[in-house]
């Protein structure tokens, strides 16, 4: 029987495929936390990776930004681990958490800000071989890549990897706020395309982090994704992941009330990661000390 995220230990995560992880998140009822880290930056503490710090402060899932499968680099890893071909699987074993990686469906050329994160079937295959559990697929409309291209990438990945890979579709990397009916309809159509193509999840902005993302409109989009059978990742972004404790508490409560399944705190808090104390504060707010301390304390040998 698949365990809830709240109850899962390292050995459970190592054994879960994408279908089981999806079920585990769904049954956790809005109490799953991911921390995004820029793995190519120097960590804020020497001799340890961003991922280890985030896991120690209560993150259930680690999302790597700027990870390039063609040139895999995770700062802070021991050299013997960094040299392994399955570098992501090795990191997962070290921290006992699932690993997500960002990719962008983009036509940007070398030097573009999304270039090292660009999607291709060959680069996705490398990520899978390296041990990724979850992949975010972002659309880049500025280079002509919209929801239809994200859906095509999701369809190709689902056919190839089935239940071995969780896919989170994000139709627009710029997240225009859904503050009129035309934009809300555009989001709804995009979510239908991406989920019907085989993605299990949709990424949306967490209200309070990007201008114009209001509670009511976001809640309606969350409800729509749930009606389609998908999970929602609410993304705390815009450098608000480095804001004061009271802000984090308010956003965490709001995000849970509007129905988020996973909450991802982005990387602009401190040296390429959320403020560690904000990961802790978010966890305490949405699931209390009991589950927070358990996640922080569980040994990777369990």
N, C-alpha and C positions, 0 to 999 in steps of 0.2 A: 504494500500500500504506500502511495506517495505521501511523504510528510509535508506539512505546511512549512513555509520558509521559517516561521518562528521556531519550529521544532527540529529543523534539519541541521545536521552536523557536517563536517567536511566530507566524510565518507558517503553521506547521502548526496551531497552536491556532485561528487565525482561520479556517482552512478546514474545521475539523472540525465535523460535526453531532453530535447526541447519540449516535447509534449508533456513530459512529467514536470519539468520546471514551470511550464505554463499553468498546469493544474495546481502546483504548489503555491504559486503566486495568487491565483484566483482564490484558493481556500484560505489564504492569509488575510483576506478582507481588508485591503488597503493599509497594510502594515509592513511593506517591503521598501527598503531604501537602497539606492545605488549612489555611489560617489564617482564622478568623472574626474580623471586625472590626466595631465599632460605628461606622458611617460618619458618624453625626450628632454624635459626640464630637469635640472638638479633638484632633488627632493629638499624640503625645508629642514630635514634632519639628516645628518651624514650617516652613511652606512646602512640605510634602510630605504626601501622603495616607497613612493607615494601610496601604492596599493596596500602595503603592510600597515601604514599609518591609518589609512581610511578604514581598513578592516578592524584595526584595534579599537577605533572609536565607534564601531557599531554598524558599518555598511554591510549589507547582505550581498551586494553585487558590485563589482568594480568595472567601470567603463573607461577604456583607454582612448584618449584623444591623441592625434598626431602619431599613432602607431602606423608604421609603413611596413607592410608584409614583405616588400622587396628589400628593405634595409632595416630589419627588426632591431629596435633599440629600446630598452627599458632601463633608465638610470637607476642605479642603486642595487641592481642584481649582482650577486656574486659572479665572477667571470665564468666559472664552471657551469653555472645555470644559463647565463646569457648565451653561451656557445651552443646550447642544445637546439636541434631543429624544431622541437616542439616547445618553444620558449613560453608560449601562453599556457600550455598545459602544465609546465613546470611552475610557473607563477601561481596557477590555480592550486597546485599541490602545496605550495609554500603557505598560502593564506587561507586555504579551505573555502574559497568563494568562487562562484561562477564569474567568467570574464566576458565582458562585452567590448566591442570595438566599433568605432565610427567609420563609415564609408560614405562617400558622396557620389551620387549619380550626376556627373559633371563632364563638360567638355573642356575644362580649363587645361591649359598647357603648363609645362614646367615653369615654375616661378609663381603660379597662381596659388592663392591661399588654401585652396582645397586640393591641390595637386597630389600631395603625398597621401591623401585620404581617398583618392579617386577609386570608383568602383570599376572593376572588370571581372569577368568570369574567372580569369586566370588568377587575379589577385585575391578574389574571394576563396578560391581553392587553396591558395597558400595560407590564408587565415584559418581555414578549417583544419588543414594539416598541422598548423602551429598550435591549434588547440582552442580556438575561439568557441564560446558557447552561444553568444548572442551577437548579432550584427545590426547596427543602425544603418538604414538606407535613407539618406537625405537627398531630396531633389534640389537642383540648382537652376531655377528658372532664368537667372541672368545669363546662363549659357545655353538656354533652350531646352533644359531638362525639367520636366514637370511631373505631375502625378502619374501620367501614363508611362513614363520611362521608369519611375520608381516601381510601379506595378510590374512592368516587364522584367526588371531585375529580380523582384521578389518571386515572380512565377518561375523564372529560370532556376533560382536558388532552391525553391521548394521542390521542384521536380528532381533536382540533382541530390539534395541532401535530406529531403523528407523531414522526419522528426528529429534529426540530429542537430538542427540549427534553429534557434529562435530569431525571428526577423521583426524589427521595429521599423515601421515605415513613417517617414516624416516628409510630407509632400513639398515643403518649402523651407529651405535652410534659413530664410530670413524671417519666418514666422509673422507675416502681416496680421494685425489684430482683426478678429472676426466681428467688426463693429458695424457692419451693415449686412442686409440679407443676401446680397450678391456674394459677398465673401464667405458667409456662413454656408451657403449652398455649394460654393466651390470646395470648401473643406469637406462637406458631407459627401460630395461626389468622389473626391480624392480618397477618402477613407473607404468608401465602398469598393473602388478600384483596387486599392492596395490590399485590403483584407480578402477580397474575392480571389486575388492572385496567389494567396497563400501565406501572407504575413500574419502573425498571431497578435501583433500589437501595433498601436499608433502612438506617436510622440506628440504631445501638445505642451504649450507653455503653461507654467504654473502662474495663476493670477498673482499679481504683486511683483513680478520680476521683470516683465517687459511692458512697455507703455501700451495701454489700450486693451490689454487682456483682462476683461472683467469677469467677475464670478458667474453671473447669470449666463452669458454667452458661452463661456468655457464649460459650465455644467451641462448645457444643452448638447455640446459636442461630445462630452464624455458619455452622456446617456445614449447618444446616437451610436457611438462605437460599441458600447455594451449591447445595444439592441442587435448589432451585427455579429455579436459573438466575440469581439476582440477585447484585449486588455489595453489600458491607457497608462502610458508613462507620462507623468506631469514633470516638466523640466524646469527647475529653479535656475534661472540664468541671469544675464545682464549684470554680472558682478554682485548681485544681491546675495549670493552665497557667502559673501564676506561681510554681511550687514550685522547689526547688533542682535543680541539674543531675543529681544522682544519681537522684532520683525520675523525672525525664524519661527517663533512659536505661533504667531498669527497666521503666517503662510501655511505652516504645517496643518493647523486645524482647518483652515479653509480648504486646503487640498484634499484632506480626508473627507470633509463634508460634501464636496462636489463629486466624490466617487473615484478618485485616483486609485490605481492598483499598485503602481510603483512610483516612487518619488526620486528623481535624479537631481542631485545637487551638483552643479557644474564646477568648472575648474578655476574660476577667477577669484578665489578667496585668498590663497597664500601659496606662492611659488608653484603654481600649476595644480592646485587642488582646492576643494572647499576648505574653509576653516575647520580643522578637526573638531573643535568644540561645537561648531554648528551642526556637524553630522550627529554628534551626541545629543545636542538639544533637540534636533528634529526627531530623533528616535525616541527620546523621553516623552515628547509631546504626543506622538501618534500611537505609541505602544507601551509607555510606562517603564518604570525601573525594572520590573521583573523580566520582561523580554529583552530590554536593552542590555542589562548586565549579563544575561545569559549569552546573548550574541557576542558580546565583548570577551567573555571569559572562556567560551568553548575551545578546547584544545583542537588543533588540526590533526591530532592523532586519533580523535574519536571517529 
